[in-house]
């Protein structure tokens, strides 16, 4: 049971900071927060994503490119141009690395105001950090696994953030329903998105990229990340941008 709880905590905590901080804040700037709040989110993203930490800069820039070039050859991740989800993940990883290390020239519209903490990113993305987290996950499974199949969760722990990205960028462009006709293949993956905390309402998001709430188009579309955002806004820990509420 401890292993199952561990994987669930890793899944939802890492997913929350990917959705809340990397996606809605870094890429879309749907809300504002203080400099201290931003630094805390960098650290908590590292704590929750661990061995598969994603930098706000690399993620934010790449995601803006995805919206600008959705399902075209310039899209960093589209099922139209890869034979399998694993091929897409590998291509995405290479583009993310090139962006993060500034190996390619990026138009300013994709980099403007994207948060970056270079020193921390260098540490959190280092092989030393990743290997230590991976060793920690392995030791946890070693001590708490009570069935052989518990070990099957270990690769998931190592690659949780890329798996989150694959689910949306591959499956939510192939399966699901649409509320809006858009110029790409984005779909809403689940009617009630308990798996991806609102990220699965991908068609809604592609129609209204700046909105903080990815759900709410139909009565059953509950965006659980947005519920937390509303609470944080009420507590004045963040401030939702007026345009993002529309």
Backbone torsions as a table, in degrees:
resi	resn	phi	psi	omega
1	UNK	NA	-36.8	-179.2
2	UNK	-60.4	-37.9	-179.6
3	UNK	-67.1	-41.3	179.3
4	UNK	-62.9	-45.6	179.1
5	UNK	-61.9	-41.8	178.9
6	UNK	-58.2	-46.9	-178.9
7	UNK	-67.2	-39.3	178.6
8	UNK	-63.4	-44.0	178.2
9	UNK	-62.4	-45.0	177.5
10	UNK	-60.4	-43.1	-177.4
11	UNK	-60.6	-53.5	-172.5
12	UNK	-80.3	-31.8	178.2
13	UNK	-70.6	-46.0	177.3
14	UNK	-64.4	-40.0	178.4
15	UNK	-63.5	-40.5	-179.5
16	UNK	-60.7	-48.3	-177.2
17	UNK	-72.1	-26.0	172.7
18	UNK	-67.3	-42.9	-178.4
19	UNK	-75.4	-47.6	-175.6
20	UNK	-71.8	-51.9	-172.3
21	UNK	-90.6	-54.0	-175.7
22	UNK	-71.3	-42.7	-173.4
23	UNK	-85.6	-62.3	-171.2
24	UNK	-78.4	-26.7	178.8
25	UNK	-94.2	-59.5	-174.2
26	UNK	-67.3	-46.9	-175.9
27	UNK	-79.9	-45.3	-171.6
28	UNK	-108.2	-14.6	179.5
29	UNK	49.4	50.2	179.5
30	UNK	-72.9	-16.2	178.0
31	UNK	-148.8	167.9	179.1
32	UNK	-115.1	153.1	174.1
33	UNK	-146.8	166.2	-179.9
34	UNK	-71.7	165.1	175.8
35	UNK	-59.9	-38.6	177.7
36	UNK	-65.3	-43.8	178.9
37	UNK	-59.7	-39.5	179.0
38	UNK	-62.7	-45.7	179.7
39	UNK	-62.6	-41.5	178.5
40	UNK	-60.5	-40.3	179.6
41	UNK	-67.4	-36.9	173.7
42	UNK	-56.6	-48.4	-176.4
43	UNK	-66.5	-43.0	-179.4
44	UNK	-69.0	-30.1	174.2
45	UNK	-64.1	-41.0	177.2
46	UNK	-65.3	-43.6	-179.0
47	UNK	-63.8	-42.0	-175.2
48	UNK	-83.3	-30.3	179.5
49	UNK	-92.8	-26.9	172.4
50	UNK	56.6	-115.0	-173.7
51	UNK	-67.8	-17.4	-179.4
52	UNK	-117.0	36.6	179.1
53	UNK	-54.7	134.0	175.6
54	UNK	-114.4	133.3	179.3
55	UNK	-77.2	145.6	178.7
56	UNK	-61.8	-36.4	-178.9
57	UNK	-67.9	-53.2	-178.6
58	UNK	-60.4	-44.5	-179.9
59	UNK	-66.8	-47.3	-175.3
60	UNK	-61.7	-46.0	179.9
61	UNK	-65.0	-46.3	-178.5
62	UNK	-63.0	-38.6	-179.2
63	UNK	-69.1	-36.4	175.6
64	UNK	-62.3	-38.4	177.2
65	UNK	-65.1	-37.6	178.1
66	UNK	-60.0	-44.0	179.0
67	UNK	-66.9	-40.2	-177.5
68	UNK	-68.9	-34.9	-173.0
69	UNK	-119.2	25.6	-172.0
70	UNK	-49.8	126.0	176.7
71	UNK	62.2	21.0	170.5
72	UNK	-106.6	175.3	-179.0
73	UNK	-65.4	-19.2	179.1
74	UNK	-89.2	-4.7	177.3
75	UNK	-66.4	126.6	179.8
76	UNK	-63.1	-22.9	178.8
77	UNK	-153.1	107.7	176.6
78	UNK	-142.5	132.8	179.0
79	UNK	-61.9	-17.0	-178.5
80	UNK	-67.3	-22.4	-171.7
81	UNK	-118.7	12.9	177.9
82	UNK	-134.6	145.6	-175.3
83	UNK	-76.2	-23.3	-177.2
84	UNK	-152.7	163.6	176.8
85	UNK	-61.0	-29.6	-179.6
86	UNK	-72.2	-37.7	175.8
87	UNK	-64.6	-39.4	178.2
88	UNK	-65.0	-41.7	179.0
89	UNK	-60.9	-40.9	-178.8
90	UNK	-67.3	-42.5	178.3
91	UNK	-64.6	-42.3	178.0
92	UNK	-60.1	-43.6	179.5
93	UNK	-59.4	-42.9	-179.3
94	UNK	-66.7	-39.4	178.6
95	UNK	-68.9	-43.1	177.6
96	UNK	-58.0	-45.3	179.8
97	UNK	-62.5	-43.2	179.9
98	UNK	-63.1	-39.1	178.3
99	UNK	-68.0	-48.1	-174.2
100	UNK	-65.3	-35.3	179.4
101	UNK	-91.3	2.6	178.0
102	UNK	56.8	45.5	177.9
103	UNK	-88.9	-11.7	178.6
104	UNK	-128.1	154.6	179.1
105	UNK	-82.3	126.9	-178.6
106	UNK	-116.7	135.8	177.1
107	UNK	-59.7	141.5	-176.2
108	UNK	-58.7	-29.3	-178.7
109	UNK	-63.0	-22.3	179.1
110	UNK	-88.9	-20.5	-175.8
111	UNK	-104.6	-13.9	-173.4
112	UNK	-59.4	123.1	175.4
113	UNK	64.2	11.4	175.1
114	UNK	-71.6	125.9	-176.2
115	UNK	-65.3	142.2	178.2
116	UNK	-146.4	132.0	174.7
117	UNK	-124.4	84.9	-168.3
118	UNK	-56.6	-46.8	-178.2
119	UNK	-60.5	-47.1	-177.9
120	UNK	-67.8	-42.1	178.6
121	UNK	-57.7	-41.7	-179.7
122	UNK	-61.4	-42.2	177.9
123	UNK	-68.4	-50.8	-174.2
124	UNK	-67.1	-27.9	-179.6
125	UNK	-92.0	-2.1	-175.7
126	UNK	-68.9	155.3	176.9
127	UNK	-63.3	-32.7	178.2
128	UNK	-60.2	-48.0	178.5
129	UNK	-62.8	-46.7	-176.8
130	UNK	-63.2	-42.1	-179.1
131	UNK	-68.3	-36.0	177.6
132	UNK	-65.3	-43.9	176.3
133	UNK	-62.5	-43.6	179.4
134	UNK	-60.9	-39.4	177.4
135	UNK	-65.0	-39.4	178.0
136	UNK	-62.7	-43.7	177.6
137	UNK	-61.5	-43.0	-178.4
138	UNK	-63.2	-43.8	179.4
139	UNK	-64.4	-37.8	179.0
140	UNK	-61.7	-48.4	179.0
141	UNK	-62.0	-40.3	-178.8
142	UNK	-59.1	-43.8	-175.8
143	UNK	-80.9	-29.1	-171.5
144	UNK	-111.9	-8.8	178.9
145	UNK	-67.4	130.8	177.9
146	UNK	-115.3	-7.4	176.8
147	UNK	-133.5	151.5	-178.4
148	UNK	-60.1	-35.3	-174.8
149	UNK	-73.2	-10.4	174.3
150	UNK	-62.3	-28.8	179.4
151	UNK	-67.4	-19.8	179.2
152	UNK	-67.9	-17.8	178.2
153	UNK	-78.9	-14.6	-174.2
154	UNK	-62.8	-46.4	176.4
155	UNK	-59.2	-33.7	177.3
156	UNK	-63.7	-41.3	178.5
157	UNK	-63.2	-41.3	-179.8
158	UNK	-62.8	-34.5	-168.6
159	UNK	-124.0	33.2	-173.0
160	UNK	-59.3	-48.6	-177.1
161	UNK	-64.0	-45.2	174.8
162	UNK	-60.9	-33.3	177.0
163	UNK	-65.7	-43.0	175.7
164	UNK	-56.0	-46.4	-179.4
165	UNK	-64.1	-39.4	-179.8
166	UNK	-63.3	-41.5	-178.6
167	UNK	-58.3	-45.2	-178.5
168	UNK	-77.1	-49.2	-171.0
169	UNK	-76.3	-18.7	175.3
170	UNK	-104.2	-63.2	-171.7
171	UNK	-70.9	-34.8	179.3
172	UNK	-79.8	3.6	168.8
173	UNK	-108.5	1.6	-179.7
174	UNK	-121.9	-34.9	-171.5
175	UNK	-128.9	149.2	177.2
176	UNK	124.4	-163.1	-177.8
177	UNK	-123.7	164.2	-179.2
178	UNK	-122.7	142.3	170.4
179	UNK	-100.5	-24.5	-174.8
180	UNK	-132.7	143.6	170.7
181	UNK	-83.4	114.8	-179.6
182	UNK	-123.6	170.7	-176.4
183	UNK	-87.3	36.4	177.6
184	UNK	-157.1	-175.8	-174.0
185	UNK	-99.3	15.9	-177.2
186	UNK	-61.2	140.2	-179.4
187	UNK	-136.0	161.3	171.7
188	UNK	-88.0	117.0	-169.4
189	UNK	-72.1	-42.4	-176.0
190	UNK	-132.9	141.9	178.0
191	UNK	-63.4	-39.4	173.4
192	UNK	-123.3	110.3	-167.8
193	UNK	-88.8	76.2	176.9
194	UNK	-83.6	-14.9	-178.1
195	UNK	-81.7	-43.0	-171.3
196	UNK	-115.9	12.8	173.5
197	UNK	55.0	36.3	177.8
198	UNK	104.2	-22.1	179.6
199	UNK	-62.7	-25.4	-179.0
200	UNK	-69.4	-12.7	176.3
201	UNK	-83.9	62.4	-169.2
202	UNK	-73.5	-36.1	177.8
203	UNK	-66.0	-42.9	175.5
204	UNK	-57.8	-43.9	-176.7
205	UNK	-66.4	-38.5	179.3
206	UNK	-70.3	-26.2	175.3
207	UNK	-76.3	-39.9	-177.1
208	UNK	-125.6	72.2	-173.5
209	UNK	-60.0	-30.1	-176.5
210	UNK	-87.7	-9.6	-177.5
211	UNK	-71.2	139.0	176.3
212	UNK	-73.9	-28.0	-178.8
213	UNK	-97.0	114.0	-180.0
214	UNK	-83.5	-18.0	-179.2
215	UNK	-99.9	-151.9	171.7
216	UNK	81.9	-1.1	178.3
217	UNK	-77.0	-40.6	173.1
218	UNK	-114.3	159.1	-172.0
219	UNK	-60.6	-29.6	-175.8
220	UNK	-89.7	-2.8	-175.4
221	UNK	-86.9	90.7	-178.9
222	UNK	-100.4	119.5	178.8
223	UNK	-96.8	100.2	-173.7
224	UNK	-67.7	-30.6	175.5
225	UNK	-65.8	-39.1	179.5
226	UNK	-65.9	-34.3	176.3
227	UNK	-59.0	-44.0	178.2
228	UNK	-66.3	-39.1	177.6
229	UNK	-59.6	-41.8	178.6
230	UNK	-61.8	-41.6	178.7
231	UNK	-63.3	-45.8	179.7
232	UNK	-64.0	-34.2	177.0
233	UNK	-67.2	-42.9	178.8
234	UNK	-63.6	-34.6	178.6
235	UNK	-79.8	-2.2	179.9
236	UNK	63.1	26.6	173.5
237	UNK	-83.5	-25.0	172.4
238	UNK	-137.9	170.6	177.1
239	UNK	-134.6	111.8	179.4
240	UNK	-67.1	129.3	178.3
241	UNK	-65.7	140.0	-175.3
242	UNK	-56.0	-42.7	-178.0
243	UNK	-66.1	-27.1	-178.7
244	UNK	-75.4	-13.8	178.7
245	UNK	-84.4	-17.4	-174.9
246	UNK	-73.3	NA	NA
